[in-house]
Amino acid sequence: LASDLARFTPATMIEPERLRAALATIRRDGWVMSEGELDHSTYSIAIPIYDSTSEVAAAMAITGKTELLPPEKRGHVLDLLREAGAQITRLVGAHAVSMPKS
């Protein structure tokens, strides 16, 4: 956050304080959903994959056209991603970190 960030759409977060607040929420919740931040017609849902020290080692995300997955169905997709993320976390030898439900 040391330099100016590019705004791709009106929804792109470029304000440092807003970004810091969003990052704190993401750390607390263990997932993130965004819509229209890079392209006005796309959404993204992402979850972390943890290593054996419970540190984030990777991320798994789904990105798609907003009209293909309406907002009311995204919670279900988040639940599926979280299940898969927990399984992958266990496969890499870590214990799944407890994350709040969506």
Backbone torsions as a table, in degrees:
resi	resn	phi	psi	omega
1	LEU	NA	19.0	-178.4
2	ALA	-81.2	-17.3	-179.5
3	SER	-131.7	168.5	180.0
4	ASP	-64.2	144.6	179.1
5	LEU	-108.0	152.8	-179.6
6	ALA	-82.0	138.6	174.9
7	ARG	-99.4	118.0	-179.5
8	PHE	-90.3	-33.7	177.9
9	THR	-142.8	170.8	175.9
10	PRO	-60.6	-22.3	-179.5
11	ALA	-85.4	-9.6	-179.0
12	THR	-65.0	127.0	177.4
13	MET	-83.0	120.2	177.3
14	ILE	-125.4	-9.0	-178.3
15	GLU	-79.8	123.7	-176.1
16	PRO	-52.8	-44.4	-178.5
17	GLU	-66.6	-39.0	177.8
18	ARG	-65.8	-40.4	177.5
19	LEU	-65.1	-43.5	178.6
20	ARG	-60.3	-42.8	178.8
21	ALA	-64.2	-41.6	178.4
22	ALA	-64.0	-42.2	178.7
23	LEU	-63.4	-38.7	177.1
24	ALA	-63.0	-41.2	178.1
25	THR	-64.9	-41.9	179.7
26	ILE	-63.0	-44.7	178.3
27	ARG	-60.9	-42.2	-179.2
28	ARG	-65.6	-46.4	-173.6
29	ASP	-83.0	-27.7	-178.8
30	GLY	80.5	18.4	177.7
31	TRP	-164.2	166.9	177.5
32	VAL	-147.5	142.6	170.5
33	MET	-123.4	138.7	174.3
34	SER	-138.1	155.5	178.5
35	GLU	-142.7	127.2	173.6
36	GLY	71.8	17.1	-178.1
37	GLU	-81.6	-32.1	178.2
38	LEU	-103.8	-38.8	179.1
39	ASP	-141.6	134.4	-173.7
40	HIS	-61.4	-17.7	-175.4
41	SER	-107.1	14.4	-179.0
42	THR	-124.9	157.1	174.1
43	TYR	-128.6	164.7	177.1
44	SER	-148.1	142.9	174.9
45	ILE	-129.2	129.7	-177.9
46	ALA	-135.7	148.6	178.0
47	ILE	-136.4	157.2	179.9
48	PRO	-87.8	157.3	168.6
49	ILE	-115.6	129.1	-175.8
50	TYR	-100.8	152.5	174.7
51	ASP	-96.3	-173.9	-175.3
52	SER	-68.1	-11.7	176.6
53	THR	-100.8	10.6	-178.4
54	SER	66.5	21.0	173.8
55	GLU	-93.7	150.4	177.5
56	VAL	-68.5	122.5	-178.7
57	ALA	-107.7	-23.7	-177.3
58	ALA	-161.7	178.1	176.3
59	ALA	-138.9	154.2	176.1
60	MET	-127.4	134.7	-176.5
61	ALA	-141.7	158.8	170.0
62	ILE	-125.3	135.4	179.1
63	THR	-131.7	138.7	-179.5
64	GLY	-161.6	178.9	177.6
65	LYS	-72.9	134.3	-176.4
66	THR	-59.2	-33.2	-177.9
67	GLU	-72.7	-17.1	-179.4
68	LEU	-83.5	-22.3	179.4
69	LEU	-138.3	95.9	-177.8
70	PRO	-64.1	154.0	-177.2
71	PRO	-51.9	-35.6	-177.4
72	GLU	-68.2	-14.5	179.0
73	LYS	-101.7	-8.2	-175.0
74	ARG	-69.6	-28.7	176.7
75	GLY	-61.2	-39.1	178.2
76	HIS	-65.9	-41.5	177.7
77	VAL	-63.6	-40.7	176.7
78	LEU	-59.2	-44.8	178.5
79	ASP	-59.3	-42.5	178.4
80	LEU	-64.6	-42.4	177.5
81	LEU	-62.0	-42.9	-179.7
82	ARG	-63.6	-40.3	176.1
83	GLU	-60.6	-48.3	179.9
84	ALA	-63.7	-40.5	178.4
85	GLY	-62.0	-40.7	178.0
86	ALA	-64.8	-39.3	178.2
87	GLN	-66.0	-42.9	178.9
88	ILE	-66.1	-40.7	176.8
89	THR	-56.4	-44.6	178.3
90	ARG	-66.0	-37.0	179.2
91	LEU	-62.6	-32.4	179.5
92	VAL	-87.7	11.0	173.4
93	GLY	89.1	14.4	179.0
94	ALA	-107.4	160.7	172.9
95	HIS	-88.5	135.6	179.9
96	ALA	-59.9	131.0	178.5
97	VAL	-80.9	135.0	-179.9
98	SER	-68.2	124.9	179.2
99	MET	-122.5	144.2	178.9
100	PRO	-61.2	151.5	176.7
101	LYS	-69.8	152.3	177.8
102	SER	-74.3	NA	NA
